[in-house]
Amino acid sequence: MPHPNDSHVFFTHWKKNYPVADYGKGIYIYDTDGKRYMDAIGGMFVVTIGHGVPEIADAVAAQTGKLCFANRNMFSNEPQEQLADKIVSMAPEGMDRVFFVPSGSTANEIALQVARNYHIERGDTNRYKVIGQWHNYYGATVGALSMSGNLATRRRMHMDPYFLDFPHVQAPSCYHCPYQQTYPGCKLACAHDLSRIIEQHGPSSISAFIATPIIGGTGGAIVPPPGYHETIREICDTYGILYICDEIITGLGRLGKNFGIEHWDAMPDIITLGKTLGSGYSSLGAVMASKHIWDTFVNGSQSNIVLLSTYSGHPISCAAALAVQNYLTEHHLVERSATMGRYLKKALQQLAEREPLIGDVRGEGLFLGVELVENRDTHEPYPLKKQVSTQVVQRAFEKGVVLSNRFGTGTQADGDHISICPPLIITEAECDELVTVLGDSIKEVREAL
Ligand SMILES: Cc1ncc(COP(=O)(O)O)c(C=O)c1O
């Protein structure tokens, strides 16, 4: 187990030891000491088809032997073409074009540029601001981080001098309603906050609104109330603003449908993909543009658009992702995500009935979250400094289950939640094992508080 002091790796924590992950099989990762860990967070919301799938290794080996790379301004390549076809065939009606990039952050950064170019092409040259959601995270690059609204985990901390003046709307969190109201009496105040922000900043300056179908790791799977995305869509149409849907965690099966936004009746203009696209077998993201955006460019004043990314459409990355997505379809893993998600959520709800620390169980498909609170009646969170969820995740890790915790769903930076996001191949018995370890870990922490 290396300690950061004895390594040349730039670890982002320097007071703990890191086991060395050696190999993976199914939903498990094994370290070099032979210890087995259930990967209940899919690496980092990434792995959907499971670890160690031989078909993907074969596809990568074959492509590596055939063509590693070719200048994308001069050539297309077969894996990129086939993957674009595959993703479009899975996407909501109207999505037409795919630009591949190396990561989720780059996907959102490029989405910002596509939106800006679209408005310029239409003569709307003042539109540049992208509105994000408080509590959400869209990536680490300056544009994506400026859109992000995560307060608690130091993701934005100290970076203020670099931020673009991008506004944010209230998060659609019913458990901690920013208006202290309840649905449906609230009349979707969180969605209508978008109109307020647009009017405040001047509609002619706004290029796009970015949201995730459900708020990811930084929210512990916050599911917006019914009608949220539909209302957002209407408001964007009213003001001529593009709707970017970040499906980097939620896309390609994670929520029990091909795309998470299909749980609502709202068609985005742009969809971004990342983590689940390569399921960990390649580092790949994508920007999907709907037909009306593509047509605006093709019928416009230019013959090209400048989108910069050396590795866009990388043949080996695309070959891996193509094999992943074919595997997902052939093994009916999207449907399985819905079925097993229901099973796991029910087991978590049963745990919540006997575990007083759990205030909320939420999520969709196999992306679930539990919120830990000091007071279940008032939803009062524990103070951030107690690091309650960190302690739970650490204990679960010692017991061989990998989870992820974050803060910030409460009133300020506090509000502990734990995300559960296993590979979609998880079985009922493995779900039971997961819930047992989580329950034991929470109990131990509660007793020590
Ligand atoms: C919703 C969401 N969007 C974008 C990103 C950025 O993706 P990446 O870390 O691959 O750049 C993340 C990463 O956690 C994410 O959760």
Ligand as a Chemical Component Dictionary entry (heavy atoms), coordinates in Angstrom:
data_LIG
# 
_chem_comp.id                   LIG 
_chem_comp.type                 NON-POLYMER 
_chem_comp.pdbx_formal_charge   0 
_chem_comp.three_letter_code    LIG 
# 
loop_
_chem_comp_atom.comp_id 
_chem_comp_atom.atom_id 
_chem_comp_atom.alt_atom_id 
_chem_comp_atom.type_symbol 
_chem_comp_atom.charge 
_chem_comp_atom.model_Cartn_x 
_chem_comp_atom.model_Cartn_y 
_chem_comp_atom.model_Cartn_z 
_chem_comp_atom.pdbx_ordinal 
LIG C1 C1 C 0 -22.517 15.442 -14.066 1  
LIG C2 C2 C 0 -21.060 15.552 -14.449 2  
LIG N1 N1 N 0 -20.716 16.278 -15.518 3  
LIG C3 C3 C 0 -19.432 16.406 -15.898 4  
LIG C4 C4 C 0 -18.404 15.803 -15.197 5  
LIG C5 C5 C 0 -16.970 15.955 -15.642 6  
LIG O1 O1 O 0 -16.525 14.758 -16.216 7  
LIG P1 P1 P 0 -14.968 14.404 -16.256 8  
LIG O2 O2 O 0 -14.501 14.299 -14.844 9  
LIG O3 O3 O 0 -14.888 13.127 -17.024 10 
LIG O4 O4 O 0 -14.267 15.500 -16.976 11 
LIG C6 C6 C 0 -18.724 15.049 -14.071 12 
LIG C7 C7 C 0 -17.664 14.393 -13.278 13 
LIG O5 O5 O 0 -17.826 13.976 -12.164 14 
LIG C8 C8 C 0 -20.092 14.915 -13.680 15 
LIG O6 O6 O 0 -20.439 14.206 -12.595 16 
# 
loop_
_chem_comp_bond.comp_id 
_chem_comp_bond.atom_id_1 
_chem_comp_bond.atom_id_2 
_chem_comp_bond.value_order 
_chem_comp_bond.pdbx_ordinal 
LIG C1 C2 SING 1  
LIG C2 N1 SING 2  
LIG C2 C8 DOUB 3  
LIG N1 C3 DOUB 4  
LIG C3 C4 SING 5  
LIG C4 C5 SING 6  
LIG C4 C6 DOUB 7  
LIG C5 O1 SING 8  
LIG O1 P1 SING 9  
LIG P1 O2 DOUB 10 
LIG P1 O3 SING 11 
LIG P1 O4 SING 12 
LIG C6 C7 SING 13 
LIG C6 C8 SING 14 
LIG C7 O5 DOUB 15 
LIG C8 O6 SING 16 
# 
